[in-house]
């Protein structure tokens, strides 16, 4: 297993519980948008605690970026990352990931499941290939949304926000269901990219297949 110790260059909370990390990029380090690596914290007691996190930077950037949801309600890795800041070190392990862009379609994300799509959307914008792609982003409340301005700027009306536990004027306030997919997806003969909690992915995939999406066109982390 290959590993790299990298220094944290900067950190910031971008909403109530999502933290952005900018870290050193090892020499000749390469990845594909949508891929992830296992990360541990280079401090006593945490070096062997590996967790998967998606790259949200582009491969050509001089640094790496990770956008990580912090769960402070239990004493796990993300809780410790919430207390880890500039000047400290992370350990990068193997690169992996099945969520890769295969063509124009609909990205459907539940909460932190949007992170694999960040680098993909940024890459498509850079290559001027973002047209005909859309993002449906489901969160519990408006406070849980992150990357709101960037997604809005890049996708315009093709950025659809769904809130499952909040009634916000102008936005949908229930879970993504069959009727919602029919309303916002006018063509099921295209690619779909799905990421989020296991139950969310299972439910969305089932709905998509029932509505006519091809199994080979539904991309998700298995």
C-alpha positions in Angstrom: 0.0 0.0 0.0 1.5 3.3 -1.1 1.2 6.2 1.4 2.2 9.9 1.4 2.5 12.2 4.4 1.2 15.7 3.4 1.0 18.9 5.3 -2.3 20.8 5.7 -2.0 24.2 4.0 -5.3 25.7 4.9 -8.7 24.8 6.4 -12.1 26.4 6.7 -15.7 25.5 7.6 -17.9 26.2 4.5 -21.1 25.5 6.4 -22.2 24.4 9.8 -20.5 21.0 9.6 -18.5 20.7 6.3 -14.8 21.6 6.4 -12.6 22.3 3.4 -9.0 21.0 3.6 -6.2 22.2 1.3 -3.1 20.0 1.5 0.2 19.4 -0.2 0.2 17.4 -3.4 2.8 14.6 -3.7 5.0 14.7 -6.8 3.5 12.9 -9.8 0.3 12.3 -7.9 -2.6 11.6 -10.3 -6.3 10.9 -10.0 -9.5 11.0 -12.0 -12.4 13.4 -11.1 -14.8 11.4 -8.9 -12.1 9.3 -7.3 -11.2 9.1 -3.6 -8.4 8.1 -1.4 -8.2 6.7 2.1 -7.0 9.3 4.6 -5.7 9.0 8.2 -4.4 11.7 10.5 -0.7 11.8 11.3 -1.0 12.1 15.0 -0.7 9.6 17.9 -3.6 7.1 17.9 -5.0 8.1 14.5 -2.4 7.0 12.0 -4.1 3.6 11.4 -7.7 4.9 11.3 -8.3 5.1 7.5 -11.4 6.7 6.0 -12.4 7.3 2.4 -12.7 10.9 1.2 -13.1 12.2 -2.4 -10.8 14.7 -4.1 -12.7 17.9 -4.8 -9.7 19.5 -6.5 -8.7 19.0 -10.1 -5.7 16.9 -11.1 -3.9 19.8 -12.6 -4.1 22.0 -9.4 -0.9 22.4 -7.5 -2.5 21.3 -4.3 -5.2 18.8 -3.2 -8.5 19.7 -1.8 -11.0 17.6 0.3 -14.4 18.7 1.4 -15.4 16.7 4.4 -18.6 16.5 6.5 -17.7 16.6 10.2 -19.6 14.3 12.5 -19.0 15.7 16.0 -21.6 13.6 17.7 -19.2 10.7 18.0 -15.5 10.5 18.6 -14.5 9.3 15.2 -12.1 10.4 12.4 -14.2 13.3 11.1 -14.7 14.6 14.6 -10.9 14.6 15.0 -10.5 16.2 11.5 -12.8 19.0 12.8 -10.0 19.8 15.3 -7.1 19.3 12.8 -5.9 22.5 11.1 -3.2 24.2 9.1 0.3 23.0 9.8 -0.7 19.5 10.9 -0.4 16.4 8.7 -2.5 13.8 6.9 -1.6 10.5 5.5 -2.9 9.6 2.0 -3.3 6.0 1.1 -4.6 4.1 -2.0 -6.7 5.9 -4.7 -10.0 4.3 -5.7 -13.4 5.0 -7.0 -16.1 3.9 -9.4 -17.9 7.3 -9.9 -16.5 8.5 -13.2 -18.1 10.7 -15.9 -19.4 8.8 -18.9 -21.4 11.5 -20.6 -24.1 14.1 -20.1 -26.7 13.3 -17.5 -28.2 13.9 -14.1 -26.2 13.9 -10.9 -28.3 13.0 -7.9 -26.7 13.5 -4.5 -27.7 13.1 -0.9 -25.9 15.3 1.6 -22.1 14.7 1.6 -22.6 12.4 -1.3 -22.2 15.4 -3.6 -18.5 15.4 -3.0 -17.5 13.0 -5.8 -19.5 15.3 -8.2 -17.6 18.5 -7.3 -14.4 17.7 -9.2 -16.4 16.2 -12.1 -18.5 19.4 -12.4 -15.5 21.6 -12.1 -13.7 19.5 -14.8 -16.6 19.7 -17.1 -16.8 23.5 -16.7 -13.1 23.8 -17.5 -13.5 21.7 -20.6 -16.7 23.5 -21.6 -18.7 20.3 -21.5 -21.0 21.1 -18.6 -24.0 21.8 -20.8 -26.8 19.2 -20.7 -25.8 18.1 -17.2 -27.9 18.8 -14.1 -27.6 18.3 -10.3 -30.4 17.3 -7.9 -29.0 18.0 -4.4 -30.9 16.7 -1.4 -30.3 17.9 2.2 -32.1 17.9 5.5 -32.3 21.7 5.7 -30.9 24.8 4.0 -28.2 25.0 6.6 -26.8 21.7 5.4 -26.2 22.9 1.8 -22.7 23.7 0.8 -21.1 24.8 -2.5 -24.4 26.6 -3.1 -23.0 29.6 -4.9 -20.6 27.7 -7.1 -23.2 25.1 -8.1 -25.7 27.9 -8.9 -23.1 29.9 -10.9 -22.0 26.8 -12.9 -25.4 25.1 -13.4 -28.0 27.8 -13.2 -31.5 26.4 -13.4 -30.0 22.9 -13.8 -29.1 23.0 -10.0 -32.1 21.7 -8.1 -32.2 21.8 -4.3 -34.4 19.5 -2.3 -34.9 19.8 1.5 -36.3 16.8 3.4 -36.9 18.5 6.8 -37.6 22.1 6.0 -40.3 24.1 4.2 -38.4 26.7 2.2 -40.4 29.0 -0.2 -39.3 28.4 -3.8 -37.7 25.0 -3.1 -38.9 21.4 -2.8 -39.5 20.2 0.8 -39.8 16.4 0.6 -37.7 13.5 -0.3 -36.8 12.7 -3.9 -39.5 10.3 -5.1 -40.9 9.0 -8.4 -43.1 12.1 -9.1 -40.2 14.4 -8.5 -37.9 12.5 -10.9 -40.6 12.5 -13.5 -41.0 16.3 -13.1 -37.3 17.2 -13.3 -35.9 14.4 -15.5 -37.5 14.5 -19.0 -35.4 11.8 -20.5 -34.5 8.6 -18.8 -32.4 7.4 -21.7 -29.3 9.2 -20.4 -26.6 8.8 -17.8 -27.3 9.1 -14.0 -24.7 9.5 -11.3 -26.0 8.7 -7.8 -24.1 9.1 -4.5 -25.2 9.4 -0.8 -26.1 7.2 2.1 -26.6 3.5 1.2 -30.4 3.6 1.6 -30.6 6.8 -0.5 -28.6 5.2 -3.3 -30.6 2.0 -3.3 -33.9 3.9 -3.4 -32.9 6.3 -6.2 -31.4 3.5 -8.3 -34.6 1.5 -7.9 -36.7 4.5 -9.0 -34.5 5.2 -12.0 -34.6 1.7 -13.2 -38.3 1.5 -12.8 -38.7 4.7 -14.8 -36.7 3.2 -17.7 -33.0 4.1 -17.0 -30.6 1.5 -18.3 -28.6 -0.3 -15.6 -25.4 0.3 -17.5 -26.1 4.1 -17.4 -26.6 4.4 -13.7 -23.2 5.1 -12.1 -22.7 4.8 -8.3 -20.1 3.6 -5.8 -20.6 -0.1 -5.3 
